[in-house]
C-alpha cells in the first residue's frame, strides 16, 4: 500500500511540475496560461498529490517485528 502512495504522490508532483512550467512560460501577450486554462492538470495535482500523501501518512513504514 505504501508503494501505491508513493506512485500517486509522484503522479501529483509530475502534474504540479507541468502546471508550474506552464505558468512560468507564459507570454506577455495576454494569452491563456498553458496547463492552467486546462483545469485537469490542477485537478490531477490536487487529487494525486493529496491521495498519495494521505496514503503515505495512513500507512507509515513498517516497524521491524519483535521476536
C-alpha positions in Angstrom: 0.0 0.0 0.0 2.9 2.3 0.7 4.2 1.8 -2.8 0.8 2.9 -4.2 1.0 6.0 -2.1 4.5 6.8 -3.4 3.3 6.3 -7.0 0.3 8.6 -6.5 2.4 11.3 -4.9 4.9 11.1 -7.8 2.0 11.5 -10.3 0.8 14.5 -8.4 4.2 16.1 -8.4 4.6 15.5 -12.2 1.3 17.3 -12.8 2.5 20.1 -10.4 5.7 20.4 -12.5 3.7 20.7 -15.7 1.5 23.4 -14.1 4.5 25.4 -12.8 6.3 25.1 -16.2 3.1 26.3 -17.9 2.8 29.2 -15.5 6.4 30.3 -15.9 6.5 30.1 -19.7 3.5 32.4 -20.2 3.9 35.0 -22.9 3.3 38.6 -22.0 0.8 38.9 -24.9 -2.2 38.1 -22.7 -2.6 34.6 -23.9 -4.1 32.0 -21.6 -1.7 30.3 -19.3 -0.8 26.8 -20.7 -1.9 24.0 -18.4 -3.9 26.5 -16.3 -6.5 27.1 -18.9 -7.0 23.3 -18.9 -8.0 22.7 -15.3 -7.3 19.0 -15.4 -3.7 19.5 -14.5 -4.6 21.4 -11.4 -7.3 18.7 -10.5 -4.7 15.9 -11.1 -2.2 17.8 -8.9 -4.7 18.1 -6.0 -6.1 14.6 -6.4 -3.0 12.5 -7.0 -0.8 14.6 -4.6 -3.4 14.6 -1.8 -4.3 11.0 -2.2 -0.7 9.9 -2.3 0.2 12.0 0.7 -2.8 10.7 2.7 -1.9 7.1 1.9 1.7 7.6 3.0 0.5 9.2 6.2 -2.0 6.4 6.9 0.4 3.6 6.2 3.7 4.5 7.7 6.9 2.5 7.2 6.5 -0.8 8.9 8.5 -1.4 12.1 10.6 -4.5 12.3 8.7 -7.3 14.1 10.0 -8.2 17.5 10.6 -11.8 18.3 
